[in-house]
């Protein structure tokens, strides 16, 4: 008969034979020495990088044999693509461990649209990521929405929070058109003025009455209307306008 034994650690163990159902045993014992060689100790990693950059992946243990999932056999490798990478690390006792490194890209922002609702501006991107937004290139915020923006020629900026790549930008013109005017000299809505025209030197605003009669034409040199015609107030009524921009 043969018996097996599973030790719980290294050491010297002895084997001896005996007769079943008897107290008779052999007069000799066979020593068996068990040596446990340690495997390399590895720690898996998750690494972030800028999407267009290359980085070095480190095996982390020197003086061993290496086999990367890329086929490389060096201690460290340079990679440019995101994904899952493994390295088999083998020591001098021919014991090995496998280290896994997950590489994740930081997304570089792509501006897809500037959405304007009154004086509220939203910067929309074609992708998602850890982005910061600005409309002056100096002050950035995590929200893509800006409130109470003054009219005029603007530039939207979006950058990755870890400064991956250059900030992306898109020019836009915020033209604020008042829905009504009340020229009663109370200091509130006394003029019809389109905020943002000052940045469009060729733009014109032409105002008509309801019958199509020309009242006045505005441009960057004459950007406001006080509700008069030939110096006299015109009646309270609905008036119509056309806006022609330089582009």
C-alpha positions in Angstrom: 0.0 0.0 0.0 1.1 3.6 -0.5 0.1 6.7 1.4 0.3 10.4 0.5 0.9 13.2 2.8 0.4 17.0 2.2 2.6 19.0 4.5 1.7 22.5 5.6 5.2 23.9 5.2 8.8 23.2 4.5 10.7 20.7 6.6 12.0 17.1 6.8 9.5 14.4 7.0 9.9 10.6 7.5 8.2 7.8 5.7 8.1 4.2 7.1 6.2 1.1 6.1 4.0 -1.1 8.3 1.8 -4.1 8.0 -1.9 -3.4 7.9 -3.9 -4.4 11.0 -0.6 -5.0 12.8 1.8 -3.2 15.1 4.7 -4.3 13.0 6.7 -1.6 11.3 9.9 -1.4 9.3 13.1 -0.8 11.2 14.1 2.1 9.0 12.6 5.3 8.0 13.2 7.3 4.9 13.7 11.0 5.3 12.0 13.3 2.8 13.1 17.0 2.8 10.7 19.6 1.4 12.1 23.0 0.4 9.6 25.7 -0.7 11.1 28.3 -3.0 9.3 31.6 -2.9 7.7 33.1 -6.0 8.2 36.7 -6.9 5.8 39.0 -5.0 3.9 41.2 -7.5 1.2 43.9 -7.1 -1.2 44.5 -9.9 -1.6 48.1 -11.1 -4.0 50.4 -12.8 -2.3 53.3 -14.6 -3.7 56.4 -16.2 -2.0 58.3 -19.1 -2.8 61.0 -21.6 -4.3 59.5 -24.7 -1.6 60.6 -27.1 1.3 59.9 -24.8 3.6 56.9 -24.3 4.5 55.6 -20.8 6.9 53.0 -19.3 5.4 50.0 -17.7 7.6 48.6 -14.8 7.9 45.0 -13.8 8.9 46.2 -10.4 11.4 43.5 -9.5 14.9 43.5 -10.7 17.3 40.7 -11.5 14.6 38.3 -12.8 13.5 36.9 -16.1 10.6 38.6 -17.8 8.1 37.8 -20.5 5.5 40.5 -21.4 2.2 40.0 -23.2 3.7 42.1 -25.9 6.5 39.5 -26.4 9.2 41.8 -24.8 11.6 40.2 -22.4 13.0 43.4 -20.8 12.3 44.5 -17.3 10.4 47.6 -18.4 8.6 48.4 -21.7 7.2 51.5 -23.4 3.7 51.5 -24.6 1.4 54.0 -26.3 -2.0 52.2 -26.3 -4.4 51.6 -23.5 -5.3 48.1 -22.5 -4.4 45.2 -20.3 -0.7 44.2 -20.1 0.8 41.3 -18.2 4.4 40.3 -17.4 5.5 36.9 -16.3 8.3 37.3 -13.8 10.5 34.2 -13.1 13.2 34.0 -10.5 16.4 31.9 -10.3 14.5 29.0 -8.7 12.2 28.8 -11.7 9.3 30.1 -9.7 7.1 32.7 -11.4 4.3 35.2 -10.8 2.2 37.1 -13.3 1.7 40.9 -12.8 -1.2 42.6 -14.5 -1.2 46.3 -15.5 -4.3 48.0 -16.8 -3.6 51.2 -18.7 -6.4 53.7 -19.1 -6.4 56.8 -21.3 -7.4 60.3 -20.1 -9.6 61.6 -22.9 -8.6 64.7 -24.8 -11.7 66.9 -25.2 -13.4 67.6 -28.5 -15.7 70.6 -28.7 -18.8 69.7 -30.7 -21.1 72.7 -30.2 -21.7 75.9 -28.4 -25.3 76.1 -27.2 -26.7 79.6 -26.4 -30.0 80.3 -24.6 -30.3 84.0 -23.9 -27.1 84.9 -22.0 -26.5 81.3 -20.9 -23.8 79.5 -22.7 -23.2 75.7 -22.7 -20.1 74.2 -24.1 -20.8 70.7 -25.5 -18.2 68.0 -26.2 -18.3 65.0 -28.4 -16.7 62.8 -25.8 -16.7 62.6 -22.0 -13.8 62.8 -19.5 -12.4 64.9 -16.7 -12.8 68.2 -18.4 -12.6 71.9 -17.3 -14.4 74.7 -19.1 -13.7 78.4 -19.7 -14.9 81.3 -21.8 -11.9 83.5 -21.2 -9.0 81.1 -21.2 -8.0 82.0 -17.6 -10.8 80.9 -15.3 -11.8 77.3 -15.6 -14.7 75.4 -14.0 -16.0 71.9 -13.9 -19.4 72.8 -15.2 -19.9 73.3 -18.9 -22.6 75.9 -18.3 -22.0 79.7 -17.9 -24.7 82.1 -16.8 -25.1 85.8 -17.3 -22.5 86.0 -20.0 -22.0 89.4 -21.6 -22.5 89.7 -25.3 -19.6 89.8 -27.7 -17.1 87.8 -29.5 -16.1 84.9 -27.2 -13.9 81.8 -27.2 -14.8 78.6 -25.5 -12.0 76.6 -24.0 -12.0 73.0 -22.8 -9.0 71.2 -21.3 -8.4 67.9 -19.6 -8.1 68.2 -15.9 -4.6 66.6 -15.9 -3.4 68.9 -18.7 -3.3 66.3 -21.4 -2.7 68.0 -24.6 -3.5 71.7 -25.4 -6.8 73.2 -24.4 -9.3 72.9 -27.2 -11.1 76.1 -28.3 -13.9 77.3 -30.5 -14.9 80.9 -31.3 -18.5 82.1 -31.0 -20.4 85.4 -30.9 -23.0 85.9 -28.2 -25.6 88.3 -29.6 -28.2 89.3 -27.0 -31.4 90.6 -28.6 -33.8 92.4 -26.2 -37.4 91.2 -26.5 -38.9 94.6 -25.8 -38.0 98.2 -25.0 -39.7 100.9 -22.9 -38.2 104.3 -23.7 -39.6 106.2 -20.7 -36.3 107.5 -19.3 -36.5 105.4 -16.2 -33.1 103.9 -16.9 -34.5 100.4 -17.6 -34.8 99.1 -21.2 -34.8 102.6 -22.5 -32.9 101.6 -25.6 -33.0 98.8 -28.2 -29.4 97.6 -28.3 -28.0 94.2 -29.4 -25.1 93.4 -27.1 -22.4 91.8 -29.2 -22.7 93.9 -32.3 -19.6 95.8 -31.4 -17.6 92.8 -32.4 -19.2 92.5 -35.8 -18.2 95.7 -37.7 -20.2 94.8 -40.9 -23.3 93.7 -39.1 -26.5 95.8 -39.4 -29.9 95.9 -37.7 -32.8 97.3 -39.7 -36.0 98.1 -37.8 -39.4 98.4 -39.5 -43.0 99.1 -38.3 -45.7 96.5 -38.9 -46.4 97.8 -42.3 -42.8 97.5 -43.5 -41.8 101.1 -43.2 -38.2 101.7 -42.5 -37.7 103.2 -39.1 -33.9 103.1 -38.5 -30.8 101.1 -39.3 -28.2 100.3 -36.6 -24.6 99.3 -36.9 -21.4 99.3 -34.8 -21.2 103.1 -35.1 -24.8 103.6 -34.2 -25.6 100.6 -32.0 -28.7 101.8 -30.1 -32.2 103.1 -30.8 -34.1 105.3 -28.4 -37.5 104.7 -29.8 -37.8 107.9 -31.8 -38.1 108.8 -35.5 -36.8 112.2 -36.6 -36.4 113.0 -32.9 -40.0 112.3 -32.0 -41.3 109.3 -30.0 -43.1 106.7 -32.1 -46.2 105.0 -30.9 -46.1 101.9 -28.6 -46.6 99.0 -30.9 -45.0 95.9 -32.3 -41.9 96.6 -34.5 -39.9 94.2 -36.6 -36.2 93.9 -37.3 -33.7 92.0 -39.5 -30.1 91.3 -38.4 -27.5 90.9 -41.0 -24.2 89.5 -39.7 -20.8 89.8 -41.3 -20.6 86.1 -42.2 
